[in-house]
Amino acid sequence: MNLAYCFPLFLVIGSYYTYHNLLKNQPQGVNPYLSLCIAYVVCVIVTFILFLITNDNNVVKELGKLNWISYVLGIAIAGVEIGYTLAYRNGWHISICALIATVAVSTLLVFTGVLFYKESFSIQQIIGVILCLSGLILIK
């Protein structure tokens, strides 16, 4: 496996780990929506700089390529952020909340991959999903 293949996964893991720790340690008195708003402003700045570095800088041309997915993705991301923020503020443990959500979403994505994207699924992977779901039962 090469770095171009592995780097995105390491980036997701490191960012996801940092993300949960930061949300869990956010002060209770901070308005969660304003905090997320500031986080998104920073995200906009970072991603726009990356756009400028990696593209021909024709924003209008690139905007013309977008469709409804970018807008609905924004709503989905906000839902994830707000959901985790509220879960941690309402007493969910960092060790349980993210695990349950990740296993549940991963299981749904397995079925989505097989049904809609025609991805293959081996008996070994089926056993893995069963073990993950069994683990959820044992956690609670």
Stockholm file with secondary structure:
# STOCKHOLM 1.0

chainA/1-140         MNLAYCFPLFLVIGSYYTYHNLLKNQPQGVNPYLSLCIAYVVCVIVTFILFLITNDNNVVKELGKLNWISYVLGIAIAGVEIGYTLAYRNGWHISICALIATVAVSTLLVFTGVLFYKESFSIQQIIGVILCLSGLILIK
#=GR chainA/1-140 SS CCHHHHHHHHHHHHHHHHHHHHHHTSCTTSCHHHHHHHHHHHHHHHHHHHHHHHSCCCHHHHHHHCCHHHHHHHHHHHHHHHHHHHHHHTTCCHHHHHHHHHHHHHHHHHHHHHHHSCCCCCHHHHHHHHHHHHHHHHHC
#=GC SS_cons         CCHHHHHHHHHHHHHHHHHHHHHHTSCTTSCHHHHHHHHHHHHHHHHHHHHHHHSCCCHHHHHHHCCHHHHHHHHHHHHHHHHHHHHHHTTCCHHHHHHHHHHHHHHHHHHHHHHHSCCCCCHHHHHHHHHHHHHHHHHC
//
